[in-house]
Amino acid sequence: MRIVADPDVRVAADPVTSIPALAVQNVSHAYGTHKALQNVSLTVLQSRFTALLGLNGAGKTTLFSLITRLYDTQQGSIDVLGHRVSREPGEALRRLGVVFQARTLDLDLSVIDNLLYHAALHGIGGREARSRALAALQDIELADRARDAVRKLSGGQMRRVEIARALLHRPRVLVLDEPTVGLDVASRSAILRHVRSLVRDQGVAVLWATHLLDEVIAEDAVVVLHRGRVLAAGNVADVAGAAGMRNTFIALTGGAPE
């Protein structure tokens, strides 16, 4: 999959800044009496791939709903490149691209019309929107499917379009909630390569939520979320060492390692 770095986007990344791409501090959230998140803190650095590991029900989707302001923050704070989501939602969300676990493309619209609609929501219109949409489709190798209805695409192709759509307004931070669920091995690998290329070539910061250990590599940062709490966070080597490895197995398999 060919990824072409946009020089205008690259300039926005500042590798020496101390401002994290995403900072979640002491966030708690409850649905009635059920505590979905309890005092969760994590940091995603600029130009870094961070994996959020946790089983279904760990609280990943709730956290994403708070980051994207689908839910209001009940306790704690969330900042996107220094902009508080609760206080400056427009500035924070303008810097954020999102791929939800559930498919959100309009199946009856064409691929390019889905992208143009997203562009319009972000105030991008006319020639600029079409130029960005066509370039995005070229980058994900789906330019020849621009006029096809989305429902004609495979699951992996739909995910690639959703990622392209999420990046159309040129955010600096990309969050993806279980983006490979239901896909075959080849599609999973292609999407991971695509997203890692965005980190490497364009300096995009990524928070990738998954329950699959094989989607994490040694160079990643990792946060382990279990039953609404952060069990471990850091580099893969740190989290996988000693007690960290035991916690990882317990959290992600429901039992102790052999």
FENHUTA-V117931 format. One line per field, one symbol per residue. ss: DSSP state (h for helix, s for strand, l for the rest). A space follows every 10 residues. Layout:
ss=???
//
This chain:
ss=llllllhhhh llllllllll lsssssssss sllsssssss ssssllllss sssllllllh hhhhhhhlll llllssssss llssllllhh hhhhlssssl llllllllls hhhhhhhhhh hllllhhhhh hhhhhhhhhl llhhhlllsh hhllhhhhhh hhhhhhllll llssssslll llllhhhhhh hhhhhhhhhh hhllssssss llhhhlllll ssssssllss ssssshhhhh lhhhhhhhhh hhhlllll
//
